[in-house]
Amino acid sequence: MKLKTAVLISGNGGNLQALINAANADNNYPAEISLVISNKLDAYGLVRAEKSNIRTSIIDHKRFKTRDGFDHEIHSQLIQNKIDVVCLAGFMRILTPDFVIKWHGRMINIHPSLLPSFRGGNAVRDALDYGVKITGCTVHQVIPEVDSGKILVQRSVEISENDTVDSVADKIHIQEHIAYPEALKKLCSHILANR
């Protein structure tokens, strides 16, 4: 039994690729990547999905007058495709509380810090500015409060004196590609065990 999983993206799709690879590498992996939704036409993650014969959809947020309208369209497509679980992977839109509540316990996100430290859009820069020696990434369940929710997996990286925002981000990306498939497996296994 595999749970149909949608991945929402806005860009390169590195974490999407990690999820695809994990699902393809293990017949017992409890998730099947079934749909990729992007809010940007030129997101390279769409190419990654198409190469793996995964259905794609582009929902341009600029076409909608309200966030509610945009989120309603995403929700409709998730339901039409019989999606069980949603992964946010570099999806650069804040979802409305109404949408988040509909997917409570079935939607996860990855963030480039060891939450609850350094929430928000500048997590790597904030960690460097603060002078921490260790940062990392967190996969967590999504709740209406941004960068909150139950933590599923964390992985850490060390920050050296010579590190820059880019070099730390590169280190974190390596760990993200391990953490996200692990977290999706954990979530789906839990859902299936409780059905």
N, C-alpha and C positions, 0 to 999 in steps of 0.2 A: 504493500500500500504506500503510495506516494502522495504528498499534498501538492496540489497545483499552486505554483508560486509565481507571483508577478514581481518584477523588479522595476522600480521607478528611477529614472536617470535624467541627468541634464548634460552630461559631458562624455568623457573618454570611456567610461565603463570598465575601468580596471577591476573594481570589486565585482561587477557583473561577470566578468570573465572568470574570476576566481570561483564564483558560485556555479557557473556553467561547468567549469573543469571538475569541480568536486562532485557535482551531480552525475557527470558522464563517467567519472573514474570508478564509481562504486555502485554496483547494482542494488545494494541495500541502503543507499542514501535515501532518506525519507522525503526528499523534496524533488519535484520536477520543475525546472524553469520553463514556464508555459507562455509567459507574456512579458514583453518589455515595453514600457510606456515612457516616452520622453516628452518633455515640454519644449524641446528645441529640435528643429528640423535637421541641424548639422551635427548632432551628437554622435560621436564615433561609436558609442555603445550600440547604436542601431545597426551598424555594420557588423559588429561582433555577434549580435543576436541573429541577424540574417545568415551569417556564415554557419551558424549552428541550427538553422532551420527553426528558429523560435519566432512566433508571431510578434509583430511590432505594431505600435500605434503611436502617432504623434498627436499630442493635444497641446496646442500652442496657447499658453495662458493669456497671451495678448489678445486673443479673440473673445475673451470673456470680460464683461463689465465688472463682475464681482468675483471674489475668491470662492464664494459659495457655488457659483455657476461652474467654475473650473473644477472644483472638487466633486461636484455632482456628476460631471462628465467622466471623470476618472472612476468614480464609484460605479457608474453604469457599466463601464467597460469591464471592470473587475467582475461584476456580477454576471454579465453576458458570457464571460470566459470561464465562469465557474471557479474563480480563484479562491483558494483557501487561506493563503498567507501572502503578505506584502513585505517586500524589502525595499527600503529607501537607500539608494547607493549613489551618493553624489547628486541627489535630487534637490535642486536649489530653490525650493518653494516651501514656505511654512503652510502646513495644512490646517484647515479650520477645525476647531474643537468637535464640531458635529461629525465631520468625516473621521477623525481620530477615534471617537467613541464607537462608531460603527465597526471599526476594525480592532477594537480593544482586545489585547491578548494575542492578536494575529498579525501585528505589524511591528517590524524592527528597523532600527536605524544604526548606522555606524558613525562615530564621532572621533576626530583626531586628538583626543586627550584622555586622560584617566579621570573620567567623570567621578564625582561631581566637580572636580577642578576644571577650570577653563572652559566654561560653556560658551556658546556663541560662535560667530563666523570667523574669528581670528584666533582660534585656539593655539595654533603652533606659535604664532607671534607672541601671544600672551604668555605662553610658557617660557619662551626665551627671555622676554622682558622681565619676568618675575625672577628668573635665575634658577629655576628648578633644574636638578641634575637628572631627573627621570620623568619622562612623559610617556605617551603611548596612544592606544586607541581603545574604544569601548563600543561594544554592540549592546544595545539596550532596547527594551520594549518602548514603543511610542505611546506617550500620554499627552494630553493637551498642553502641559507645561513643556516648553522647548528644552531639549537635552536633559530630560529627566526620565523617569521610568525605570523599571527593574533592570538591573545589569545582568546580562547573560554571560558575556566573555570580555575579559580585558587582557591586553598584551602590552608589555612595556618596552621602551627603548631608552638608552642612555643618551644624554646630551653632553657633548664635549665642548671645550673652550672654543674650538675653531668652527663649531657648527653654525649654520645659517638657517633661516626659515626653510629654504629649499632643501638643504641636506637633511634636516630633521624630518621634513615632510616625506622625503624619499625613504627614510628609515621606517617611518610610521606606515607608509603604503605597503611595505613588505609584510609587516605584522598584520595589517588589515586583511590581506589576502589569505592569511591563515585563520584569523579570528572570525571573519564573517561566515565562511562555510561551516565552521565549528558551531557558531551560534545558531545558524539556520537549522542544522542537524539537531541541535539540542531542543529548539523550540518545536520543530515538527514531531520529534520523537515524543515529547511531552503531550502534544495535542493528540497524537494517535493513541497513546497509552490511556488517555482519559476519555476516549470516544465511547 
